[in-house]
Amino acid sequence: MIPNYPGNLERIQYYFGERINQLTEHESELTNFQDPAQNVCKTRDEVLLIQTISKRIRIVFGFNLSLMNLIKKIPYHSWDSKNKWWSIPYSEVFLTQIQQHIESLGLKFIHKIELQEEQKIKRVSAFDIPNYKRCLIFLFCIAQKTKPKNARPRNGS
């Protein structure tokens, strides 16, 4: 897999020449987010803007020097090398500025909003279950074949 930087394809074709048996250019790529519901299949001429819960905008796109230079001019920009996206602080001004620049480059933009916390499935912790500690003590006593000290009698027995 070779990234789509300008000139890479031509360099590969020049270097390998007649030795290339098969060359596959992928027109689209699937984003790989932690939440599968947020994954999007985007093409090279599309830019994905994701408004996050933490008041930032993630920008996912193929190599484009002009767009990168614009992002670098925005204060507090950051590059996430693991996930391969840019992140900038959320502001309507920055959002419209980037959208206008994307349109001027002839690219399409996809604007998504990340799911809120209440829309996500929450993990259950020990603090969410009121009798969590009692259950563990009871299970421990069963394993030790002893009777718990603070055990309450069940209803009906």
N, C-alpha and C positions, 0 to 999 in steps of 0.2 A: 504494500500500500504506500503510495507516494503522494504527499500533499500537493494540492493544486496551486502552487506558486507560479507566478508568471514566468514563462520560459522553461519550466521543468519538462513539459512534454516534448518540446523541440530539442532540448539537450539530450533527453533519453533517446529519441529517434536518431539524432545525429551520432551519438556514441555507439549505439547497438546496430544501427543501420539494418542490413538484411537479416541479422540474427534474431530479430523480433518475430516470434511465431504468433503471438496473440497479445493484443493491447486492448484492455477494457477500460473505458472512461465511464465512471459512474456519474449520472446526471443528478442524482439526488442522494441525500444522506439522512439517516435517522438520528435525531438528537438522543442522547443517552442521559436522562435525568433520573434522580433517585425515585421520583414518583412516576410510574409508568403512564399515568393518565396525562401527564404533561408532555410526553414525547411527541415530537412533530417530525414529519418527513418533509424536508425542505430541499429545494433545488439550489444550484449555484447562484442563480440570479435573485435569490431571496435572502432577506435579513430578518432574523428572529429577535424581537424585542420582548423581554419578559419582565413585567413589573412584579417585584418580589414583595413579600410581607415585610421585610426589613428595610423598606423604602429605598431600594436600589433598582436599577434597570440592568438586566443581563442582556448583552448583545452578542448574538451568535451569527457568524458569517464566514464565508470563505475569504481567502487572502485578498484584501483590497487596501492598498497603501493610502489612498485618499481618505477613506473612512477611518482608518487607524489614526491618521494624523489629526483628524477632527476630534476623535475620542481622546487623544493624548492632550488636547488643549483644554479639556474639561477638568476642573479641579477634582481631586480625590478619585481619579480613575484607577482601575486596577485590572491586571491581567491574571486570570486563573489558568495556570499552565496545565493543571490536572484535567480540568473540564474543557479547556480550550475556548473560553469566552471572556469577553470584556465586561466590566461592571462599572457603572457610574452611579452617582447619587440620583435619586428620583427628583425630577423637577419638570414641570410642564414646559418650561423654556428649553431645557436640554432635550426633552422628548420631541418637541416640534422641530428643533434645530436638526436633530439627527434624522427625523422623518423627511424633512425637506432635502437634506443632503442625499439621502438614499434615493429619493425620487429624481433628483437632478442627475444622479449617476445612471438612471435607467433601471434601477433594481426595484424589486417589490419588497414590502415589509409586512411581516406578520406580527401583530401585537397581541400578546397573551398576558393574563393576570394570574399570578400564582394563587393556588387555593388558600383560603384562610384556615386558621388552626381548627375552628369548629367544624369545618368541612372534612378534615382529615380524620382518620381512624386513630383514636388515642390508645396508647399503651396503658395497661392496668398495672399499678404499682402497689406496694404493700400498704400505702396510705389510703388507697381507694377502697380497700376492703376492710370493713370495720372489725371483723373478728379474725383477721389475718394471724395475729400473734397467738390468740387462743387456739386456733386450728393447729398451728405448728407445735405448740406445747402438748396438745392432745395427741398428735401423731407421734411425737417424741416419747410420750408416756406409753403409748401402745407398743412402740418398738421396744421399750424397756420393760414392758409388762407390769407397769405400776399404775396407780390411780392418780390423776392430777389433783393437786391441792385445791385449786380454785374451780373445779369442774361444777358446772350447774347441772341439775337434773333436767332431762328432756321433758317436754310437755307430754302428759299421758303416761309417764312411767314412774 
